[in-house]
Amino acid sequence: MTLRPLRRGFTLIELLLVIGIIAILAAIVIVAINPTKQLGDARNAQRRSDVNTILNAVYQYSIDHNGTLPAGIPDTVGTICKTAAASDCTVVLSTDLTSAYIVAIPADPQGATATSAGYTIVKDATSKRVTVAAPSAEQGAVISVTR
């Protein structure tokens, strides 16, 4: 009768095989989750919310002022400013809206600068309809609301 030595652990091949399987599964999970797309979708959801917030504030102002829109809304597309003293934007709504309708002009999650909110606004001269858009939308999304 011969005695076999006790086997104490895994062989190198067994360890490499398990590590390889774990690496393949991790790669599949990362591709399935796609964090870049998830973050882009979250930023686009914030943009949609911000666009609606701005439009709601404009129309609340209009209701309180007998149908008159804020004076700063142009007939051509303009970039909304965060503050009254801004150089890289054209539309100042903060003086009309922030006192009673919104706390502050919302800023785009990625397209905002120190003074620009990163959103655009335009008023149709004939129908008086206002369009607010998020030009920095990601993944080919078009975020624009007209009321």
Summary of the structure (lengths in Angstrom):
residues: 147
radius of gyration: 27.2
end to end distance: 92.5
largest distance: 105.3
contacts: 387
relative contact order: 0.16
helix: 38%
strand: 16%
